[in-house]
Amino acid sequence: MINTSIVSAQEEGILPGLSALSESDARESAIAFVNMTTSPGLEGAIIIVDDDTRQSEQWRSSLGFDAEFTLKNQIFNGYWGLAIVGGRIDDKMELIGDNGQPVHLDLTRDVVALRGSSGLSFPIDQHFKLRPFLSLVFADLRSESTINGLYDNDNNQTILSFNSKAQLLSAVVSVDAIYSRWYSNYRLELSAQYNLVYTEAVSEDNPILDTDVWNSAAQLESRISGPTNLSFAGRPWRWSAYANFTSFLSHNKSSLGYNNLMEIGASLDWQINIKPLEWFGWQSLGFRVGLIVGEKVEGYNVGLLAR
């Protein structure tokens, strides 16, 4: 006999009969998903986790811009950015109940966020600069969960389904170290970014998500670009090849199924190089294709890229 019930998060707690799933696991998984989607420096991607006990598909996307602007009579520039970010995860996991029976957990999460950034850019020399900045992220998180395989008090298998939502406010302190250099018509760009994230989550229907937590992430990026014989509207096209490495330093691997991601790819960029306003410039518009790899993880990044 299969019983279906809708349970509230207040009644949920740690699910009876499923000690392998704790409240801290649920919190860390939700926070890790939001960070994977909204942290500065992360671009659009589709990520697939294929493990023996877990199949997951995640995507993230953003629409925004960032720019440096001149501060008069100062040796440093200002920096600012604004972005709308969205993401989704469909997670299917196989767990073992306390009675040794297989338990299936299907979890779907959606997040929409607004991120604003502001900081300074310090030129160390003509090739190297440091850019510390602060980002504030407001995110709305919606979750739907179904657990199939637990037993009720009458020893009947049950299907438990419940929904929850939360609002999260994150403060992200970031430091970019950026190196760029021209070699004739070829340009080399190297950068390293460290993010320290403080997140406070509030949920009226799921006290498990009422939490505050610190997390950190790091990125290494490299890019080389060169000229092509193509032009449009009197402006040239340039090719580029890149390799990026991202590490979610403080996340448990079980939260998303991975901690580290490597992305390699190429793009074709149309060089616009305009600055219609003092505080906003547009360097290029391009098409980008990338492949993402990791331990039991694969994915891709295909789309337009504005710089």
C-alpha positions as CSV (number, residue, x, y, z in Angstrom):
1,M,0.0,0.0,0.0
2,I,1.3,3.4,-1.0
3,N,0.2,6.5,1.0
4,T,0.8,10.0,-0.3
5,S,1.0,12.9,2.1
6,I,1.9,16.6,2.1
7,V,4.1,17.5,5.1
8,S,5.1,20.9,6.2
9,A,8.7,21.7,7.0
10,Q,7.7,22.3,10.7
11,E,6.7,18.7,10.9
12,E,9.6,17.4,8.9
13,G,12.7,17.9,11.0
14,I,15.1,15.0,10.5
15,L,12.9,12.5,8.6
16,P,12.1,9.4,10.8
17,G,13.6,6.4,9.2
18,L,16.2,8.3,7.1
19,S,19.1,9.1,9.4
20,A,21.4,9.5,6.4
21,L,19.6,12.8,5.6
22,S,20.2,15.4,8.3
23,E,19.1,19.0,8.7
24,S,22.6,20.2,8.1
25,D,22.7,18.3,4.9
26,A,19.5,20.1,3.7
27,R,20.9,23.5,4.7
28,E,24.3,23.0,3.1
29,S,22.7,21.7,-0.1
30,A,20.5,24.7,-0.5
31,I,23.2,27.2,0.3
32,A,25.7,25.5,-2.0
33,F,23.1,25.7,-4.9
34,V,22.5,29.4,-4.3
35,N,26.3,30.1,-4.2
36,M,26.9,28.0,-7.4
37,T,24.3,30.2,-9.2
38,T,24.9,33.7,-7.8
39,S,28.6,34.1,-6.9
40,P,30.5,36.8,-8.8
41,G,32.6,35.6,-11.7
42,L,30.5,32.5,-12.5
43,E,29.0,32.5,-16.0
44,G,26.2,30.5,-17.6
45,A,26.5,26.8,-17.7
46,I,24.7,23.4,-17.7
47,I,26.3,20.9,-15.3
48,I,25.4,17.2,-15.2
49,V,26.3,14.9,-12.3
50,D,26.2,11.2,-13.1
51,D,27.1,9.0,-10.1
52,D,25.9,5.5,-9.0
53,T,23.5,7.0,-6.5
54,R,23.0,10.4,-7.9
55,Q,21.8,12.0,-11.2
56,S,21.6,15.7,-11.3
57,E,21.2,18.4,-13.9
58,Q,21.9,22.0,-13.0
59,W,21.9,25.2,-15.0
60,R,22.7,28.8,-14.3
61,S,22.4,32.0,-16.4
62,S,22.9,35.7,-15.9
63,L,22.3,39.0,-17.6
64,G,24.3,41.9,-16.5
65,F,27.4,44.1,-16.9
66,D,30.3,45.4,-15.0
67,A,32.7,48.2,-15.7
68,E,35.6,50.4,-14.3
69,F,35.3,54.2,-14.2
70,T,37.8,56.9,-13.7
71,L,38.1,58.7,-10.3
72,K,39.6,62.1,-10.8
73,N,42.8,62.9,-8.9
74,Q,43.1,59.4,-7.7
75,I,45.6,56.7,-8.5
76,F,42.9,54.0,-8.6
77,N,39.6,53.5,-10.5
78,G,36.1,52.7,-9.4
79,Y,34.4,49.5,-10.2
80,W,30.7,48.5,-10.3
81,G,28.4,45.8,-11.7
82,L,24.8,44.8,-11.8
83,A,23.2,41.4,-12.8
84,I,20.0,39.4,-12.8
85,V,20.8,35.7,-12.1
86,G,18.8,32.5,-12.4
87,G,19.4,28.8,-11.8
88,R,17.7,25.5,-11.4
89,I,18.7,22.0,-10.2
90,D,16.9,18.7,-10.7
91,D,18.5,16.2,-8.3
92,K,17.6,12.5,-8.0
93,M,19.3,10.5,-5.2
94,E,19.1,7.0,-4.0
95,L,19.5,6.6,-0.2
96,I,19.2,3.7,2.3
97,G,16.5,3.9,4.9
98,D,17.0,2.8,8.5
99,N,15.4,-0.5,7.7
100,G,17.8,-1.1,4.9
101,Q,15.3,-0.4,2.2
102,P,16.1,1.8,-0.9
103,V,14.7,5.4,-0.6
104,H,14.4,7.7,-3.6
105,L,14.7,11.5,-3.1
106,D,13.7,13.8,-6.0
107,L,14.6,17.4,-5.4
108,T,14.0,20.5,-7.6
109,R,15.2,23.9,-6.7
110,D,14.8,27.2,-8.5
111,V,16.5,30.5,-7.7
112,V,16.2,34.0,-9.0
113,A,18.6,36.7,-7.7
114,L,19.7,40.3,-8.1
115,R,23.4,41.1,-7.6
116,G,25.0,44.5,-7.3
117,S,28.8,45.1,-6.9
118,S,30.9,48.0,-6.1
119,G,34.7,48.4,-5.4
120,L,38.0,49.8,-6.5
121,S,40.7,48.9,-9.0
122,F,44.3,49.4,-8.1
123,P,46.9,49.4,-11.0
124,I,50.1,47.9,-9.7
125,D,51.9,48.4,-13.0
126,Q,50.9,48.5,-16.7
127,H,50.1,44.8,-16.8
128,F,48.8,43.9,-13.3
129,K,46.0,45.3,-11.1
130,L,44.1,44.3,-7.9
131,R,40.4,44.8,-7.7
132,P,38.7,44.4,-4.3
133,F,34.9,44.7,-4.3
134,L,31.8,44.0,-2.4
135,S,28.7,42.4,-3.8
136,L,25.2,42.2,-2.3
137,V,22.9,39.4,-3.5
138,F,19.2,39.0,-2.8
139,A,17.9,35.6,-3.9
140,D,14.5,34.0,-3.9
141,L,14.7,30.2,-3.5
142,R,11.8,27.7,-4.2
143,S,12.2,24.0,-3.5
144,E,10.0,20.9,-4.2
145,S,10.9,17.5,-2.7
146,T,9.5,14.0,-3.0
147,I,10.8,11.1,-0.8
148,N,9.6,7.6,-1.9
149,G,10.3,4.5,0.2
150,L,10.0,5.4,3.9
151,Y,7.6,3.4,6.1
152,D,4.9,4.8,8.3
153,N,3.8,3.6,11.7
154,D,1.7,0.9,10.1
155,N,4.7,-0.4,8.2
156,N,3.4,0.8,4.9
157,Q,5.6,2.5,2.3
158,T,4.9,6.2,1.9
159,I,5.5,9.0,-0.6
160,L,6.2,12.3,1.2
161,S,6.0,15.5,-0.8
162,F,6.7,19.0,0.5
163,N,7.4,22.5,-0.9
164,S,9.4,25.3,0.7
165,K,10.7,28.7,-0.1
166,A,13.3,31.0,1.4
167,Q,14.8,34.5,0.9
168,L,18.5,34.8,1.1
169,L,20.7,37.8,1.5
170,S,24.4,37.3,0.8
171,A,27.4,39.7,1.2
172,V,30.4,38.7,-0.9
173,V,33.8,40.1,-0.4
174,S,35.9,39.5,-3.5
175,V,39.5,40.1,-4.6
176,D,40.5,39.9,-8.2
177,A,44.2,39.7,-9.3
178,I,44.3,40.5,-13.0
179,Y,47.3,40.3,-15.4
180,S,47.1,41.2,-19.1
181,R,49.8,41.7,-21.7
182,W,50.0,42.3,-25.5
183,Y,52.4,40.3,-27.6
184,S,52.2,42.0,-31.0
185,N,48.5,41.4,-32.0
186,Y,48.0,38.6,-29.4
187,R,46.8,39.2,-25.9
188,L,47.3,37.1,-22.8
189,E,44.9,37.4,-19.8
190,L,45.4,35.7,-16.4
191,S,43.2,36.2,-13.3
192,A,42.6,34.8,-9.9
193,Q,39.5,35.6,-7.8
194,Y,38.7,34.7,-4.2
195,N,35.1,35.1,-2.8
196,L,34.3,35.1,0.9
197,V,30.5,34.8,1.2
198,Y,28.2,35.4,4.2
199,T,24.6,34.3,3.7
200,E,21.6,34.8,5.9
201,A,18.5,32.8,4.9
202,V,15.0,33.3,6.1
203,S,12.1,30.9,5.5
204,E,8.6,31.1,7.0
205,D,7.6,27.5,6.1
206,N,10.9,25.7,6.6
207,P,12.9,26.4,9.8
208,I,15.7,24.2,8.5
209,L,16.5,26.9,6.1
210,D,16.6,29.7,8.8
211,T,20.3,29.9,9.0
212,D,23.4,32.1,8.5
213,V,26.7,30.6,7.2
214,W,30.1,31.5,5.8
215,N,31.4,30.0,2.6
216,S,34.3,30.6,0.2
217,A,35.1,29.9,-3.5
218,A,38.1,30.5,-5.7
219,Q,38.6,30.8,-9.5
220,L,41.6,30.8,-11.8
221,E,41.1,32.0,-15.4
222,S,43.4,32.1,-18.4
223,R,42.7,33.5,-21.9
224,I,44.6,34.1,-25.0
225,S,43.2,35.9,-28.1
226,G,44.4,36.8,-31.5
227,P,43.4,38.5,-34.7
228,T,41.3,37.1,-37.6
229,N,40.8,38.3,-41.2
230,L,37.2,38.9,-40.5
231,S,35.5,42.3,-39.9
232,F,32.0,43.7,-39.7
233,A,31.0,47.4,-39.9
234,G,34.6,48.3,-40.0
235,R,35.4,46.5,-36.7
236,P,37.5,43.3,-36.4
237,W,36.7,39.9,-35.1
238,R,39.2,38.2,-32.7
239,W,39.4,34.5,-31.7
240,S,40.2,33.4,-28.2
241,A,40.8,30.2,-26.2
242,Y,40.4,29.9,-22.5
243,A,40.7,27.6,-19.5
244,N,39.0,28.2,-16.2
245,F,39.1,26.4,-12.8
246,T,36.5,26.9,-10.1
247,S,36.7,25.5,-6.6
248,F,33.9,25.7,-3.9
249,L,36.3,25.5,-1.1
250,S,34.0,25.2,1.9
251,H,31.1,23.1,0.4
252,N,30.8,19.4,1.2
253,K,31.1,17.4,-2.0
254,S,27.8,15.7,-1.2
255,S,25.9,19.1,-1.4
256,L,26.1,19.3,-5.2
257,G,28.0,16.2,-6.1
258,Y,31.2,18.1,-6.8
259,N,33.6,20.7,-5.4
260,N,35.8,21.5,-8.4
261,L,35.1,22.3,-12.1
262,M,37.4,22.8,-15.0
263,E,36.1,24.5,-18.2
264,I,38.0,24.8,-21.5
265,G,36.6,26.5,-24.6
266,A,36.9,29.1,-27.4
267,S,35.1,32.1,-28.6
268,L,34.8,34.5,-31.5
269,D,34.5,38.1,-30.5
270,W,33.5,41.2,-32.4
271,Q,35.6,44.2,-31.1
272,I,33.2,47.1,-30.4
273,N,35.5,49.1,-28.0
274,I,33.1,51.9,-27.2
275,K,32.5,53.9,-24.0
276,P,29.2,55.8,-24.3
277,L,29.4,56.9,-20.7
278,E,32.3,57.6,-18.4
279,W,31.2,54.8,-16.1
280,F,30.3,52.2,-18.7
281,G,32.3,50.7,-21.6
282,W,31.6,47.9,-24.0
283,Q,34.7,46.0,-25.3
284,S,33.3,43.1,-27.4
285,L,30.3,40.9,-28.2
286,G,31.0,37.2,-29.0
287,F,29.9,33.6,-29.3
288,R,31.3,31.2,-26.8
289,V,31.5,27.4,-26.6
290,G,33.0,25.6,-23.6
291,L,33.3,22.1,-22.1
292,I,33.1,21.5,-18.3
293,V,34.7,18.5,-16.7
294,G,35.2,17.2,-13.2
295,E,35.0,14.0,-11.1
296,K,31.8,12.3,-12.3
297,V,30.7,15.7,-13.6
298,E,30.4,17.0,-17.2
299,G,28.7,20.0,-18.7
300,Y,28.9,22.7,-21.3
301,N,28.6,26.5,-21.9
302,V,27.2,27.7,-25.2
303,G,25.9,31.2,-25.8
304,L,26.6,34.9,-26.2
305,L,29.3,36.7,-24.2
306,A,29.5,40.4,-23.7
307,R,32.6,42.0,-22.2
